[in-house]
Amino acid sequence: MYSASALWSPFPPKKSKQYFGVGLGGFSFDESASYAAVDMDYKVSGMMFKVFSGWEWLKGIKKNQGLALEVGLQFGSADYSGDVTYLNTNYHLTGTFRMPVIYIGGTYAFYYNKK
């Protein structure tokens, strides 16, 4: 999984700060597994875009640690394909699913050069 975000904080931080952001990310997942009578080879890949707002609480003596909660909207989809064998019968799966629209995330940050 990979992601990049740009953040903007309109107010100077004190004990906490509010920020707004946009992000672009994607993921790729490839798994082969065997469970009891099921053999599976499954691949998923997709991209997503998110718009969010967050609130970070600054902790520590120098306020150089942050714990944040983010809420926003995300847009994107992923394609999947796979082969499943169940009781010696092969099934091929393909399709697309859409990302959930509501985005909820959390972040921990450590600021090295905070004075």
C-alpha positions, 0 to 999 in steps of 0.5 A, a space after each residue: 500500500 502506498 499513499 501521499 497526502 498534502 496537509 494545510 493547517 490554518 491555525 498555529 498549533 498550541 496543544 492541538 491543531 486542526 488541518 485539512 488535506 488531500 491524498 492520493 494512494 493505491 494498493 496491490 495485494 497478491 495472496 495464495 493460500 490453502 484452507 482445508 478443502 479450499 485453495 485460493 490464488 487472489 489478486 487485487 489492485 486499485 487507486 483512491 483519492 481522499 479529501 479529509 479534515 483532521 485534529 492532532 493532539 500534541 503530546 510530550 514535554 516539547 509537544 513533539 509527538 502527535 496523535 491525530 484522528 482524520 475524517 473525510 471522503 474517499 473515491 476509488 475502485 479496485 479490480 480483483 481476479 482470482 482462482 478458487 479450487 473447492 473440492 476439486 472444482 475450479 472457480 474463476 472470479 473477476 470484478 471491480 469493487 468501489 471504495 467505501 465513501 467515508 474515510 476514517 483514519 488515525 495517525 501518530 507523528 514524532 517531530 524531530 526538530 520541534 523547538 
